[in-house]
């Protein structure tokens, strides 16, 4: 294991640090997981995500002009 220093915006660091503490996870491990995901030759999640994105992009769009229209269309209260 090596110790490295990175420059990040203070606000981003503060929010991420709080997120990690709140969820009881290691900030260093999260950074490591992110780095590994970027260098994988065939990312597992990426292929699945791209297929899902392609499927969604082929679906017909539904125009909803207001919340009232949305509620009426889907019988919501």
C-alpha positions in Angstrom: 0.0 0.0 0.0 1.2 3.5 -0.8 0.3 6.9 0.6 -0.6 9.4 -2.1 -1.8 13.0 -1.9 -4.5 14.4 -4.2 -5.8 17.9 -4.6 -9.6 18.1 -4.4 -12.0 20.9 -3.8 -12.6 21.5 -0.1 -16.4 21.3 -0.4 -16.3 18.1 -2.4 -13.9 16.5 0.2 -16.1 17.7 3.1 -19.3 16.3 1.6 -17.7 13.0 0.6 -16.1 12.6 4.0 -19.5 13.2 5.7 -21.1 10.7 3.3 -18.5 8.0 4.2 -18.8 8.6 7.9 -22.6 8.5 7.7 -22.5 5.2 5.9 -19.6 3.7 7.9 -17.4 3.2 4.9 -13.8 3.9 4.2 -13.1 6.9 2.1 -9.8 5.4 0.9 -11.5 2.2 -0.1 -14.1 4.1 -2.1 -11.4 6.0 -4.0 -9.6 2.7 -4.6 -12.8 1.1 -6.0 -13.4 4.1 -8.2 -9.8 4.0 -9.6 -10.1 0.2 -10.3 -13.4 0.7 -12.1 -11.7 3.3 -14.4 -8.9 1.0 -15.5 -10.8 -2.2 -15.9 -10.7 -3.4 -19.5 -14.2 -4.6 -19.6 -16.1 -2.9 -16.7 -19.0 -5.1 -15.5 -21.4 -2.4 -14.6 -20.7 -0.2 -17.6 -21.9 -2.8 -20.2 -25.1 -3.4 -18.3 -25.7 0.3 -17.9 -25.1 1.0 -21.6 -27.6 -1.7 -22.6 -30.2 -0.3 -20.2 -29.5 3.2 -21.6 -30.0 2.0 -25.2 -33.3 0.3 -24.3 -34.6 3.5 -22.5 -33.5 5.7 -25.4 -35.6 3.6 -27.8 -38.8 4.0 -25.7 -41.5 6.4 -26.8 -41.4 9.6 -24.8 -44.5 10.7 -22.8 -45.3 14.4 -22.7 -46.6 15.5 -19.3 -47.2 19.3 -19.0 -48.0 19.4 -15.3 -48.3 17.4 -12.1 -52.1 17.4 -12.6 -51.7 15.7 -16.0 -49.3 13.2 -14.5 -51.8 12.4 -11.7 -54.6 12.1 -14.2 -52.7 9.9 -16.6 -51.6 7.4 -13.9 -54.6 7.8 -11.5 -52.5 9.2 -8.7 -54.0 11.1 -5.8 
